[in-house]
Amino acid sequence: MYVRFLGCVFMEAKKGTTTVGIVGKDFVVVAADKMASMGDLAADLNIQKVHQIAPHMAITTAGMVGDLQLLTRFLRAKIKRLTIEEGEEPHPRRIAIYLGTILNSTKYFPYLVQLLLAGYKNGPYLASIDAAGGVTDTEPISATGSGSPVAYGVLEAGYKEGITKKKAIELAVQAIEAARIRNTFTGGREPGIDVAVIDKDGVTFLTKEEIAKIKKSLK
């Protein structure tokens, strides 16, 4: 995708992603594929799109890679400062609103991003944040990126209230895998998925071996 501003072409942006989030009773699961595309080119097959930004917070990233990396640095610095000033990690909803404010203030020359912010403080939290700063945090499932229509179909079919952590992880992997098959801009080297669980104990990333085992069990 070429980025245009005032009719001028500036660069070809790395983009193309599928990310998902699932809220359980006392946890959030987030997952994403690992490919960055540049037009028809798979520019990076092993990029990380799930980032820990605090002991109990993580974000998934979809959109322009440079914008996403910059915003991730902003969030880590903001959370660290608030934690030092207030003596405790801020609630993830506060950070979601802060991020939404940044994005809304730059909407006429926008960050080309869509993010999921997941966290835990006195309970699980999941927000979807669009490029104009809209924050949606009332749904137990969410997906972003070019493969999100495919992922949503899997999430809607498989999600049930009271879902266990094990089932939520399997459903997240299944949703990303469906997008990897059906969406041109979703992919990556095997296992091609990053998965993280956020709960009272913090952010835990699944290993490649754990993800590969889950994928094998779903076949």
N, C-alpha and C positions, 0 to 999 in steps of 0.2 A: 504494500500500500504506500503510495506517495503522499506525504503530508503537504497540504496546500494551505497557504495563508495569503490573503489579498491577491489571489490569482497566481502566485508564484509557487513553484515546486522547490522544496528545500531538501528533502531526503526521502529515502525509502525506509519505512519504519519496520522494525521487527515486531511482529504481532502474531495472533492466532493461538488460541488457548481453550482449554476447558477446565474449569475449577468447580468444585462442589463443596457444600457444607451441610451437615446433618446435626441437629440438636437432639440429645437424649435427656433423660431425667437429670443426670449429674455430669454430663460431658458434652463436648462438641467434637465432631470428626470433620476434618477438612482434607481435601485431596486435589491434585492437579496433575496434568500431563507435563511432559518435560521438553517439548519442542517449541522453538521460536522460529517463525517463518518470516521470509522477506519476499513478498510477492509469491512467485511459484517456487522459491528456493527454501529448503529446510536449512535455515542459517545456523541453527544450534540444536543438537539432538539431546543435550543433557543439561538444560538450563533449569535452575531451581525456581519454582513458582510458589512455594509455600515457605514463608519466612517467619521465624520467631522474632518478635519485636519486644517482648517482655517475658518475665518468668511465667506468666499465665496468659499470654496473648500471642496470637499468630495471625498473619494475613495471607490470603492467596491473591495472586496478581494476574490480571489479564489486560493486554493492551500493549502500549509502546514501552519497550524494555527500559530505555533511559529514564522516562518519566517515572516508572515504577520503582526503579532503584533509588532515585532521588527522594521520592515520597517515603520509601522505607527508612531511609536515613533520617528524614525529618521526624518520623514517628518515634524511632528509637531515642532520638535526642530529647523529644518532648516528654516521653514517658520517664526517662532517666531523671530529667530535671524535676518533674512533678513528684517522683518518688523521693528524691532527696529533700525537697521543700516540705513535703507533707508527711514523710515518714512511712508511707505505704504506697503500694502500687495503685494507680487510679483505676476506676471502674472502666471496663472496655467500652461501654456506651459513651462515656465522656470522650474517649479517644476517637470513636466513630464520628461523633458530632464535630470534633476538632478537624478531622480529616475532611468531612463534608464541607466545612466552612472554607478550608483552603481551596478545595476544588470549585466551589461556587464563586469564590472571589476571582478566579482566573478563567471563568467560563467563556470569555470572549477570545481568549488565546489558550485553550484548555490543555490540561494534562489528558492525554488520550488513554484513559485507564478505566477499568472497572474492578473493584476489589471486594473480597469478603473479609471481614474482620471477626475473628472468633476469640473468645476469652472466657475466663471463669473468675468470678468474684461473688461469693454468696449465691452461686448458681451459674449455669451456662449462659452464654450470650453469643448471638450470631447476627451480623448486619451485612447487608449488601449495599455498596456505596457506588453510585454511578459518577460519570465524568462531570456532571453539573452539580455534584454535591448532595444528591438525594440519598437519604439514609433510610433503608427499609429493614426493620428488625423484628417483625411480628411473625415470620414464617419459620417453621422448624426445618425446612429444607430450602436450599438455594443453589443456583448455578450461574456462572458467568462465562463469557467468552463465545467464540464462534461455534463451539460444539454444545452450547448450553441447551438448545432445543432437544437434542438427542438425550443429553444427560437428564433433563427434566422428566422425560418420558420414563426413564428407568427409576428415578427417585419417586415419582408419583405412584408408580406401580408397586414399588417395594417398601415404601415407608409406612410404618404403623406406629401409633401412639404407644409409648412405653418400649420402644425398640431398644434392644440390648446393645452394649458397646461392640460386641463381636459382630452382630448383624449389621450395625451401622457402618463398620469398617468394610465389611464385605459389600454392602450396597454402594458405598462410595467408590470402591475399586471397580465394581461392575458398571457404574455410571461412566466413569472415565474410560474404561475399556470400550464401551459401546460407542463413545464419541471418537475414540482412536480408530475404530473400524469405519465409521460413517462420515466423519468430518475430515476434510482434506488438511486442515490447518492444526490438527491435534495429533500428537505422536510423541516420538522420542525413542531412544534406545531402551531395550528391555532392562528392567521391568517397565520402564517408561512412565512411572507414576510416583509421586511423592504423597505420603499420607502422614498426617499428624493428629494426635488426640490431645485435647486440652481439657483438663479437669482440675480438681483441687490440688493435685500433686504437681501441676505445671504442664508444660508442653512436651509430649513424647513423640518422636518420629519413628515410624516403623522402618526396619531395615529392609534392604533389597531382598534378602532371603525371605523375610516374613511376607512381603508383598508378592513375591513369586509363588510362595506356597498358597496364598489366598487365591491368586489367579488360577492356579492349577486346580484347586478344589471347586472353582466355579464352572469349569468346563464340563 
